[in-house]
Each structure stands twice: as C-alpha cells, then as structure tokens.
Amino acid sequence: MVELIDIKEGNDLLTALTKTGKKICLGFDYKKETLMSLRDKEEFVCPVCRETVLLRLGDQRIFHFAHKQSSRCRELYENETYEHLEGKRQLFQWLIKQNIASVLEYYDRNIQQRPDIMFKYNGQRYALEYQCSTLTDKVFMKRTNTYLENGYTPLWVISSSQLHQKRKDLITLSNFQYSFLRTASSGRLYIPAYCPDKQLFQLVESITPFSIKNSFAHLSSLPIQTIELDSILEPQNDHPISQASWNREVERYMFNWALHPRTEHKPFLQEIYNQGLNIFLIPPEIGLPVAHSVLIQTPPFIWQTYLFVDVLAHKNPLDLITLKEINTSYQKRIQKKQIIVRHLPQVKNVTPFTAIIEYLQLLEKLNFLKQKGDTIFEVQKKILIPHSNREREEAKQDFLAQYENVLSR
C-alpha cells in the first residue's frame, strides 16, 4: 500500500528535461542511487516554462521535480498534491504495462494544455486527467471542449477521496462530480474514479438520482493489477435498483421537501395545489426511475409532475400525445428554470429529452400509453389521483406489483 502524505499543494511535476534536452520521466521506477548520481551531474528544467526545477528525493515522499518558489509556471502545475502525483504515476505505469503508448505530463503547445497522461489506443488519442481537487464548471468545460475540438478523447478520472457513499446503494454527487460522467460505446453512463492509496479503480454505474445530489448507484471496485483499459472505457454490467427502495427514498425526500420547503420549492407546491394536487397524494406512477434521468438536474418526481399537469392530466383514453407537444411543455419549463438540465461535456449522442421519452415508454409498459409511431403515443388509461392516504397506499401496492411484473419481462 502506498502511503500518501498531505503537504502544501505546489507546482511539482514528474517529468523534466536536462540542459542537454534529455527527458527524465519519474513515472518509471528509477533507483534512488541512480537519480542521486544524475542530480549531481545534471541541471533540470521544466519542459513547459524552461525554468530550473529541483529534483527532490525524500524517503517518505515520492520522487518529483519542484519549481522554485519564485516560478512563473503556476497555472499548469497548480494543485499538485502528492495524491495527484502518485495517482498519475500509477496510472501511467498501468498503461505502459499494457504496451499502450503513453506520455506522462504531455504538454500540447498548440492548445496550451497539459493532460496528466496522453495515450493512444485503438486509433484514438486520449487525454487522461486525474483530478483530486475541485474545478469550476467553466474551467472543466473549457478544458474538455478544447480536447474534443483538437482530436483528443478526454478521460477524466476523479479521485476516490472525492466520492461520498451514503450506503451501499446510495451516493451523494455534486455538480462538479457529475461532470466526470462519460458515455461508453454501449451507451452506458458512468463515472471512473481511482484511489492510489488502495491502488483501486472504482466505477460509479447505474446512476439514478432521486434528488439533486442524492442518487442510487452501484460502486464497483477493481484492483489496478487485475484489469485492463477496456474495463474502464467499456463497463459491461447493469445493476438494476430495487423499486421498493426507490419508492421509500423518493417518498422520504418528497415529504421532507413538503414539510420543510425552501423558498425555491414554494412555486412548485403552489402550482400543483392550484392544479388540484397534493404532494402527499401524488400518484405512484409519478417519480419513476429512468436510465437517463441523470441528465436532468431537477428531481424526477418534479419533472414528471410537470409532464403530468401540462399534458397527461388533460388526456382521455384514445387521445393522442405527440413528442412535439411534450417537448413544447418541456422547453417552456426549462425557459422558466423550473426544469434544469445538466451540461455534461463528456456525454455524447444523447440529450436530456431522452429521459422524457424513456418515461413515456415506461408508461407504455405499464399500459397507460401505446406508441403509435416514432413520435406519437395513444392514451390507454388515465393516471388516477388518489383522494386519501388509504387510496394512495392501495394504489402504490397495486402499482408495485405491476411494476415488478414489467421488470421481470
């Protein structure tokens, strides 16, 4: 196990040049004696700013190069904790052992960005960023888009120390942590993480939020010694959540939301009251988990309630619903900031509206709708509003039995 030492963050690095232009990469396992001899004979410079750097060879900290205190080269090497240095060193060695052409701390002067590791795999050029500290949305988006615009596939890996698991199937994720969400070629959405202390990859998969920050998820732990790159780029497993557990958490969240409303909650509560709805008597068919609800920051029970009051509540059996009609309502809610979508730069070939379509398709499986074409649904039966707690409890039990049958098909 690697011991990580907390020290003041500085502009340290693992690669440097000698004055004669020879590259020294501490991502490889040099013996201390070899480096001491090299330090006695050579001077080292930063490959980016060309300023002199010092080779540090302590017994407790990993070997690294350090800029002098007066260095102007701060932007590219800021927030270099020893967790970060050790993490990217381990990730570099992991790629090299798989015979994947990789460059540690590669500086691309054309875009003035330096991914922690640049590597080429299956004809693609990747920029791996191992992130241990928080970035602003603006900086994260800018770096990611710059990579994409210049022929790189970004691979952001978050430090496992940034993840906060509430229990085995629940995790808390901030907007920053959601930025690490990426798409596998299968369409699966996941967040890759790494812990250099335990030498362990973690994949946050099947992320299904029920509130802005809290989500059901499956956390897989994969020792770096036993897996290859494909396991990180293309996760294969699905991990369905328990509908009973989902219902419990959603109801707890809704009731807490209603009993202790914040200022921003009150317009929603007032609107549904004006529509003849009581948050304690929301039909069980509202607030369901769908695969791409992670793309919408607004909790599912809220955006699905809006869909109900705007469209579904006004339809009778055999009436038609078009995706254009649904999208018009959805866009109006977005413009009013009543529905907030996530901006996820690594998620490709899918939009937040996919979650809306998945919800309609789920209602079809539950026999409320029937799809009549690519963009048209026909109402089969109305979603009924319970008039008492007893009615809602009975409706919930009937719904859960039907829902379990749908999942088992």
N, C-alpha and C positions, 0 to 999 in steps of 0.2 A: 504494500500500500504506500502511495506517495503522500508524504506529509506536506500540507500546504501551509505556508507561513504568511500571515497577514502583515503587510507593511504598507507604508505610504505609497499610493499609486504614483508612478512616474513614467517617463518616456524611455522604457527599456525595450530591447529587441533581441532576437535570436540569430540574426544574420548581420554580417558586416563585411567590408572589403579591407584587404591590406592596402598599403600605399602603392603596391605594385599591381593592384587590381584583382588579386585572387580573392574569391568569395569563400568566407568561412561561415558554415551553417551549423549552429549548435543544436539543430534538430536531430543531427546524428550523434551517436554516443561516443564522444571523444573521451579519452582518459584525461584525468586532471593533469597528470605529469606532462602529457603532450601539449596541452593548452598553456601550461605554465612556461614551457620552453618556447612556444610560439609567441607568447606575450613578451618574453624577454628580448626577442629578436625583431618583432614587428610592431608597427603602429596600425591602428584600425580606424576606419572612417564609416560613417553611416552611408548606406547606398542611396539614400534619398537626398539628404542635405549636404553630404560630403564633409560634415564636421567630424572632428575627432570623437571617438567613443572609447570607453574604457571596458576592458574585459574583466568581469567580476567572477571570481572562482571560490566562493564561500563554501563551507562544508554543509551548511543547513539549507541554503537557498540554491535553486537551480542555477547552472552557469548561464550568464547572459551578458550582453553588452549594454552599457549605460551611457546616455548622453550626459554631458556636463550640465551643471545647474544653470548655466547661462545660455544653454542651447536655444536656438530659434525653432528647432524642429520639434514642435509640440503637438500640432494638430493630428498628424498621422499616428503618433505613438502615445496619445493620451490614454489614460485609464488602463495602463498595462499592469494589472495586478499579477501576482505570481500564480494565482489560479489560472489566469488567462494565458500566461507564458507556458505553464506546464500543460495546460489543456491543448493548446495548438501544437505543442511539441509532440504530445502523444498522438494526436490526430494525424500529424504529418508522418510519423513513423508507421502508423497503421496503414496509411495509403501506400507508402513505399514498400512495405512488406507484401502488398498485393500486386507489386510491379506496376503501379499506376503512376505515370509521370506526374510529378508534383514539385512545386516550388514554394518554399516557406517564405512568407512575408514578401510576396511578389509585388513590386511597385510598377504599376502601369502609368507611365508618364503621359500618355495620350489622354487619359481620363483623370489623372492625378488622384487615383485611389489605390489603396494597398490592401487587398484581401489577405486574411491570415494565411491562406493556402490557395494557390491556383493549381488546378489539376485538370488533366484531360482524360475523358472516359467515354467510350462508345461514340467517338466523333464529336463530343461536346466539350466545351471549355467551361469549367466550373470556377466560381469564386466562393470559397468557403469562408464564412465569417463566424468565429466562435465568440459569442457575446456574453460577457459577465456583468456588464453594467447597463443601466437604462439609457436609451437614446430617445430623443424627441421624435414624434411622428414624422416631422419634416425631414430630419436627418436620415431616418431609416428609409423613408420613401425615396429620397434623393439618391442615396447610395444604391438602393435596389434598382431603381429605374435606370440609373447610369450603367449598371452592369448589363441589364437587359438590352439597352439601346446599343451596346457595344459588343454584343456577341457572347456574353457570359450567361450561364445559368447560375443564379445566386443560390447558395445553400447556406442559409442562416441556421446555426445551431446555438440554442440558448443554454446557458449554464444550468445544470440541475438545481443548483442552490437558489435559483430564481423561481422555481416551481413550488407551489404550496398546496399539497394534497390534504383535503379535509378528512377524508376517509378513503377506503379502498376504491370506491367508485365515484367519488366527488373531488373536484379540483376547483381552485379559485384562479382565474386568469384575468389579468389586467389587459387594457387595450394594447399596451406595448407587447405583452406576451402573445396576444393573438396575432401580432404582426409576423410571427415566426411560422404561422400556418402555411403549409405548402401543399401542392397537389401532386400525387403520384400519377403515373400514366393511366392507372386504373380508374382515376377519379377520386380515390380516397383522399381525405383531408387529414393531416396530422401535423404535429409539432415535434421536431427532433431536439433532444437535449443530451448533454454529456456531463459526466462528473469525473474529473481527473483524479480525485482522491480515491474513489472506488474503481476507477477505470471501467466505467459503465455507461453505455448508451441507454437513454430512456426515450421511448416513443409515446407521445400522448395521442391516443387514437379514439375514434368513435366519439368525438367531442359533441355533446348535445346540451347546449345551455338552457337553463330554465329561468335564469335572471341575467342581468348584465354581466356579472362577474362569476357567478357560480354555474358549474356545468357538470353533468355526468360525463365520465371519460374512463378509458382504460389505459393504464400506465404499464407498458411493457419494459422490462429491464433486460438488457443484452450486454454481456461482458464483451469488451472490445477484442479480447483474444480469440473469441469464438465466432465472430460474424464478419461478413464482407460488406463492401459498399452497397451492393444491391439490396441488402436487408434494410438499409437506411433510406435509399432512394425509392424503393418499391415495397412498402409494407403490404403483407398479404392477408392479414387476419381481420375478420369482422367481429365485433363484440357488442351484441345487442343488449340493450338495457332492460331492466325489469319495469313493466308498465305500472305495477303496483308501487314500486319505489318512486318512479317518476311522479305518479299522482300524489303521493304523500308529500314530496318536496314542493311540487307546484302549489298544492293547497296550502301548505305552511307558508310559502312565500306570498301567495295572494292574500291570505288572511292577515299576515303581518303588515303587508302593504296597505291593506284597507284600514286596519286598526291604528296604524301609526303613519298616516300619509304625510309625505313631504309636499312641499309647495308644488313641485313639478308633477305630482301624482293627481292633484285635485281636479284639473281639467278632464282627465280620463274618467275619473269617478263620477264627475258631474254629467259628462256626456252619456255614459251608459245608464245613469239614473234617468236622464231625460228620455232615453230610448226604452224605458220600462224594464231595465235590467238591474239586478242586484249582484254585486261581486260575490256574495256568498251563495248565490244560486245560478252561477254560470253553468251552462250545460256541459256535461263531461266530454263532449266532442270538441270543445274549445280548449286550446292549450296543449296540443298533442306534439310529441317529438317527431321531427322530420330531419333527414340527413343533413340538409344544407341550411338549417336554421342558424348555424354558427355564422353565416354570412350577414345576418341581421342582428344588430346590437340590441334592439328592442326585444324584450322577453316574448316568447311565443304566445303566451295567453293574451298579451296585449294586441299584437298584430293580428292574431286570429280573431279576437273580439272585434277589431275594426272591420275585418273582412266580413264578419257576420252581420254587424249593424249596417254596413254600407251596401251589401249585396245579398247575402244568403237569406237574411231575415225577411226580405221583400219578395222572395220567390216561392211559388207553389209547385206542387208536383206537375211534371211535364213542361214547366217553364225552362227556357234555355239560359245558360250563362256563358258569355264569351270571355276569353282571356283579355280581350281589349277592354271590356267592361271592368274586369278585375284590376287590370293594370292602371286604368284611369283613376280608380279609387286609391290604389296603392301609391301612385305618383302624387296625388293630392295630399295624402298623409305625409309623404316624405317632404313635400314643399312646406308643409306646416310644422315640420320637425316633430311630428307625432310618431313617425316611424324613422328610426335611424339605422342606416346600413353601415357595415364595416368596410373600410378601404384596406384591402389586403393585397399588397403588391406582388406576392408570390403565387397567389391563387389564379389559375388560368382556365380559360374555356368554360367558365360558369359565372352566373350573375346571382345576386341576392333573390331575384324573382324566381329562381329555381326552387327556392324553399316554398313559395306560394303554390307553385304547380304541384310540388310533392304533397302539400297539404290537401289540395283538391283531389289528387289521385288516391290519397289515403281515405278521404270521404267516399270515393267511389268504391273502394274495397269494403267499406262499412255500409254500402248500399244506400247512401244518401244521394249520390250523384252517379251518372252514367256518361262516360265520354262518348261523344257522337262524331268526333273528328279531332284534328290536331289542336283546334283552338275552341272547341265547343263542348260544354257539358249540359246534360239534361237532369233536372231535379227529379229524384225518385221519391223522396220523402223529406219533410221539413225537420230541421233540428228544433226540438221542443224545449221550451224554457220551463224549468221546474218552478212550482209556486210555493214550495215549502222545503224545509230541510229534509223531511222524510221523503218527499218526491225526488229530491236530488240524490239522496243516498240510494234509493231504489234504482234510479236511472244510472247511477255510477256503477252499481253492481252488475246490472244488465249489460252496460257498455263494456266493462272489463271482461266479462265472459265472451262477448262477441269479438272484442279486440284480440284476445288470446287465440281465438279460432283463426282470425285473419293472419296473425303472426306465424301460426303453425302450418299454413298452407304452403 
